[in-house]
Amino acid sequence: MKTIVAKQREERDKLLSFEYQKRSSHAKAVLYRDSRPIKLITGPRRAGKSVLAIQMLLDKNFAYLNFDDTALLEKFSEDAVEQALGEVYPGYEFLLLDEIQNLDGWSMWVEKLYRNGVNMVITGSNANLLSYDLAAVLSGRYVEIRLFPFSAMEYMEYLDYSVESETPSQTAKTNNCLEMFMKLGGYPEIAKTPQVTSGYLSALYDSIIMKDIVRRYKVRKVEELYNVADWLLSNFTNPFSATSLAEELSMSSVLTIQKFTSYLQNTFLFQYLPRFSNKLKLMKKADRKAYVVDNGYIMARAFELSANMGKLLENLVFQELLKRGYDIEKYELFYYHSRNDKETDFVCRRGVKVEQMIQVCYDMSATITRKREVKSLTECAGELKCDSLSIITWNQEETIEWDGYKIMVIPLRKWILEKF
């Protein structure tokens, strides 16, 4: 065991030698670092969780265990590991446990370490599994930091791109940069090497399904699981229900659909946006809209020869809202249908107050499109009593006054740069 831990120390030291892009979650992570609760960093695979943990512990004496290592999992013994950690990292102040969900029964061991005064940072790629297990044994004694692939701002910073002016030339450059981000996504490994996007993300997609779902949940109907995942990926931003999806895919079991969509959500590949209702029961029964964690997956799997730019923009705005702190699980983000079946893409809520409503429309230059989007937004706003209304476009900007409402039409590049 000491040999395994020592080898992983070499891996840790190599990670420490690199320079990394500072993430927007960095300040929050450092703020929590010295507190007693366990620091749980969750998010999709390869989004940078380990890097964020390394950054927050950079000037600290910390031990490191990577549970993506088969050798560690096969020979794991609590006593042997704890002894090896003490020998390889004498006097360590923190313990970083990477991808802990791969270790069976991990939560009881973590609870023991916590009781013994070990200050821990844990990363993992299965949201519900981690939070459920920790809540069962350490309720109220952990804080969660959720990390996604780069936001648009982080992507531009990583490429050393700065917006210095609003000249036509500068605007064109900014739009070109954002178009690349919108098509290829924000995974750090591909930001500077876009030519590898398709191969890298296609392999990552398969790895998540096979390692984090098939192996973990002992799924036998692998082909059906892929059919569900591929349907969600090719129908992103569309509403669905377990029943409608079972019919679409000619699958007899709605329960299987429910399980598979839940597994795919747990690994962060997909998120499902609920339809807003003041009645929780009705909200849970209504169709949800499927969104992909990163636009790069859409292009990588090549389900469309030419992806719909409006849908890509909507998926990007959804991702950015998550990165701005709106939490679906806390009922802070929804879509909405009015009584006359008009739709608004995003309803953002804090507490019980609807804070803002956002419509996404790639190109609003056609009169019929403009009228449709504005009428839908204002009708929904009237029912939800909200007067902070925006329409995010690709390149159009204006202020529209309609039926007593003021609507800010804002191009993506300006919305991305807004302080929030």
Secondary structure, 3 states (H helix, E strand, C coil): CHHHHHHHHHHHHHHHCCCCCCCCCHHHHHHHHCCCCEEEEECCCCCCHHHHHHHHCCCCCEEEEECCCHHHHHCCCHHHHHHHHHHHCCCCCEEEEECHHHCCCHHHHHHHHHHCCCEEEEEECCHHHHHHHHHHHHCCCEEEEECCCCCHHHHHHHCCCCCCCCCHHHHHHHHHHHHHHHHHCCCHHHHCCHHHHHHHHHHHHHHHHHHHHHHHHCCCCHHHHHHHHHHHHHCCCCEECHHHHHHHCCCCCHHHHHHHHHHHHHCCCEEEECECCCCHHHHHHCCEEEEECCHHHHHHCCCCCCCCHHHHHHHHHHHHHHHCCCCCCCCCEEEEECCCCCEEEEEEEECCEEEEEEEECCCCCCHHHHHHHHHHHHHHHHHHCCCCEEEEECCCCEEEEECCEEEEEEEHHHHHHCCC
